[in-house]
């Protein structure tokens, strides 16, 4: 039996040519819109940095990235880069290691994400909302990659090598 095709909803012209560039522009200048960040990850084919606006979710003191559109380019790049990525707002750059969250553990994260950004991304969640039952959210969890982020501590350039 062949592997199922990964779920992905490609952005439309307005989103890819107007909305995302506008959010990325503002975020790069230090204006975060509802938690927006510019995600920077090494491209899996070219090795060049790839940047896209994302919503960084803070839940119970941890940071998460959720892909509302499914397994898009940034998701595949994060997977190929062993989870190494950066988030940027203005001049503030944070380095992270991302760990994919198991489907069974996504429910509270998806619920919080929908509570915060349903107006922006709700269309990608097949009618589900923060008030949906656990069973309804569990049914769509495999279609939406979620990454838990762990900060990478900056190294001291003046420290002696180990």
C-alpha positions in Angstrom: 0.0 0.0 0.0 1.5 3.4 -1.0 2.3 6.0 1.6 -0.5 8.6 1.9 0.3 12.0 0.4 1.2 14.6 3.1 -1.5 17.1 3.8 -0.8 20.6 2.7 -2.9 23.6 1.7 -0.9 25.9 -0.5 -1.4 29.6 0.1 -3.3 31.6 -2.4 -1.9 34.5 -4.4 -3.0 37.2 -1.9 -1.5 35.3 1.1 1.8 34.5 -0.6 2.2 37.8 -2.5 0.7 40.4 -0.1 -0.2 39.1 3.4 2.8 37.0 4.3 5.3 39.5 2.9 3.6 42.4 4.8 3.7 40.4 8.1 7.3 39.4 7.5 8.2 43.0 6.7 6.7 44.4 9.9 8.1 41.5 12.0 11.6 42.1 10.6 11.2 45.7 11.7 10.3 44.7 15.3 6.5 44.8 15.0 5.1 41.4 16.1 1.5 41.0 15.0 -0.2 38.6 17.5 3.0 36.7 18.2 4.4 36.7 14.7 8.0 35.8 14.1 10.0 35.3 11.0 11.1 31.7 11.0 14.6 31.1 9.5 15.6 27.6 8.6 18.2 26.2 6.2 16.7 25.0 3.0 16.9 21.2 2.6 18.0 21.4 -1.1 20.0 24.6 -1.4 21.3 25.0 2.1 20.4 28.7 1.9 18.4 30.4 4.7 14.6 30.3 4.1 12.4 32.7 5.9 8.6 32.7 6.4 6.3 34.4 8.9 4.9 32.1 11.6 2.9 32.4 14.8 4.9 31.5 17.9 2.6 30.0 20.6 3.5 30.1 24.2 1.7 27.6 26.3 2.5 26.7 29.9 5.9 28.4 29.6 6.9 26.5 26.5 7.1 27.7 22.9 5.5 25.9 20.0 5.2 26.2 16.2 2.1 24.8 14.6 1.7 24.4 10.8 -2.0 25.2 10.1 -1.5 24.4 6.4 0.0 21.0 7.0 3.3 19.7 5.8 4.6 22.8 4.0 8.1 23.7 2.9 9.1 25.2 6.2 8.0 22.0 8.0 10.1 19.8 5.7 13.1 22.2 6.0 12.9 22.0 9.9 12.7 18.2 9.7 15.7 18.1 7.3 17.7 20.6 9.5 17.5 18.3 12.5 15.2 20.8 14.1 17.7 23.7 14.0 16.0 27.0 13.4 15.8 30.7 14.4 13.0 33.1 15.1 13.4 36.7 14.4 11.6 39.9 15.5 13.4 43.1 14.6 17.0 42.7 15.7 16.1 40.0 18.2 17.2 36.6 17.0 16.5 33.4 19.0 18.1 30.0 18.1 16.0 26.9 18.8 16.0 23.2 18.4 12.5 21.9 17.4 11.1 18.6 18.4 8.1 17.2 16.6 5.2 16.6 19.0 3.4 13.2 18.8 -0.2 13.4 17.5 -1.6 12.2 20.9 0.1 15.1 22.6 -1.1 17.8 20.2 -4.6 18.4 21.6 -3.9 21.1 24.2 -1.5 22.8 21.8 -4.0 22.8 18.9 -6.7 24.0 21.2 -4.6 26.9 22.4 -3.5 27.7 18.9 -7.1 27.9 17.7 -8.1 30.0 20.7 -5.5 32.5 19.8 -5.5 32.5 15.9 -8.8 30.9 14.7 -9.8 34.1 12.9 -6.5 33.9 10.9 -6.1 30.2 10.4 -9.4 28.5 11.3 -10.2 27.7 7.7 -7.3 25.2 7.6 -8.7 23.2 10.6 -11.8 21.7 8.9 -14.4 23.5 11.0 -12.6 22.6 14.3 -12.3 25.3 17.0 -10.9 25.6 20.5 -14.3 24.4 21.7 -14.2 21.2 19.7 -14.1 17.9 21.5 -10.9 16.0 22.0 -12.1 13.4 19.5 -12.7 16.1 16.8 -9.2 17.6 17.4 -7.6 14.2 17.5 -9.1 13.4 14.1 -7.2 16.4 12.5 -4.0 16.3 14.6 -2.0 14.2 12.1 -2.6 16.8 9.4 -1.0 19.6 11.4 2.7 19.3 12.4 3.5 20.8 15.8 7.0 21.5 17.1 8.1 22.1 20.7 11.0 24.5 20.8 13.9 24.4 23.1 16.2 27.4 23.2 19.8 27.0 22.2 22.0 28.7 24.7 24.4 31.2 23.1 28.0 30.2 23.2 30.5 32.6 24.7 33.0 33.5 22.0 35.6 34.2 24.6 35.3 30.9 26.4 38.1 28.3 25.9 37.4 25.4 23.7 36.5 22.2 25.4 
